[in-house]
C-alpha cells in the first residue's frame, strides 16, 4: 500500500458510535475535517474500483459476482461494496 493511499484512507467516526473492540493497527489516522472526510471517501471509492477491476480481470480465479444482472457476471462497484460490508470491512 502506498504511503499516499494510507494518508488519504482514514477512519471516520460513525454517527452511532464505533464498533466495540475495533482497533486498526499501523497508525491509521482519523478524518476530523470535512476535507479529510471527502479525501477519504474518494480514496475509498478508488480502492473499490481497483478491487472491482481486479476481480473482473480474473473471473476464473475470483469467480463471478453472485446475483449479477450482467450477462457475463461482471463485478460492479456496488457488488464489491456489498461483499466488503457482509465480510465486516
C-alpha positions as CSV (number, residue, x, y, z in Angstrom):
1,X,0.0,0.0,0.0
2,X,1.4,3.4,-0.9
3,X,2.0,6.0,1.7
4,X,-0.3,8.4,-0.1
5,X,-3.2,5.9,-0.1
6,X,-2.7,5.3,3.6
7,X,-2.6,9.0,4.2
8,X,-5.8,9.5,2.3
9,X,-7.7,6.5,3.7
10,X,-8.7,7.5,7.2
11,X,-11.1,6.2,9.8
12,X,-14.3,8.2,10.0
13,X,-16.3,8.2,13.2
14,X,-19.7,6.7,12.8
15,X,-22.9,8.5,13.8
16,X,-24.0,5.7,16.1
17,X,-20.7,5.1,17.8
18,X,-17.8,2.8,17.0
19,X,-17.7,-1.0,16.8
20,X,-16.6,-2.2,20.2
21,X,-13.0,-3.5,20.2
22,X,-12.2,-2.4,16.7
23,X,-8.6,-1.3,16.6
24,X,-6.8,-0.7,13.4
25,X,-3.1,-1.3,13.7
26,X,-0.4,0.6,12.0
27,X,-1.2,4.2,12.9
28,X,-4.4,4.8,10.8
29,X,-5.5,8.4,11.4
30,X,-9.0,9.7,11.9
31,X,-10.6,12.2,9.5
32,X,-11.6,15.2,11.6
33,X,-12.2,17.9,9.0
34,X,-14.7,17.9,6.2
35,X,-11.9,18.0,3.6
36,X,-10.2,14.9,5.2
37,X,-13.5,13.1,5.1
38,X,-14.1,13.7,1.4
39,X,-10.5,12.8,0.6
40,X,-11.0,9.5,2.5
41,X,-14.3,9.0,0.6
42,X,-12.6,9.5,-2.8
43,X,-9.7,7.3,-1.9
44,X,-12.0,4.5,-0.7
45,X,-14.0,4.8,-3.9
46,X,-10.8,4.5,-6.0
47,X,-9.8,1.4,-4.0
48,X,-13.2,-0.2,-4.5
49,X,-12.9,0.5,-8.2
50,X,-9.5,-1.1,-8.3
51,X,-10.8,-4.2,-6.5
52,X,-13.7,-4.4,-9.0
53,X,-11.3,-4.3,-11.9
54,X,-9.0,-6.9,-10.4
55,X,-12.0,-9.3,-9.8
56,X,-13.2,-8.8,-13.4
57,X,-9.7,-9.3,-14.8
58,X,-9.5,-12.9,-13.4
59,X,-13.0,-14.4,-13.0
60,X,-11.6,-17.9,-13.2
61,X,-9.6,-17.2,-10.1
62,X,-12.1,-15.0,-8.1
63,X,-15.4,-16.1,-9.5
64,X,-18.3,-14.1,-10.9
65,X,-20.4,-11.7,-8.9
66,X,-23.3,-13.6,-7.3
67,X,-26.7,-12.4,-8.5
68,X,-25.2,-10.2,-11.2
69,X,-27.6,-9.0,-13.8
70,X,-24.7,-8.6,-16.3
71,X,-24.7,-11.4,-18.9
72,X,-21.0,-12.3,-18.1
73,X,-21.4,-11.9,-14.4
74,X,-19.1,-8.9,-14.1
75,X,-18.5,-7.4,-10.7
76,X,-19.8,-3.9,-10.1
77,X,-18.5,-1.3,-7.5
78,X,-21.8,-1.8,-5.7
79,X,-21.3,-5.6,-5.6
80,X,-17.8,-5.1,-4.2
81,X,-19.0,-2.7,-1.6
82,X,-21.8,-5.2,-0.5
83,X,-19.3,-8.1,-0.3
84,X,-17.0,-6.0,1.9
85,X,-19.9,-4.9,4.1
86,X,-21.0,-8.5,4.5
87,X,-17.5,-9.5,5.5
88,X,-17.3,-6.7,8.1
89,X,-14.9,-4.3,6.5
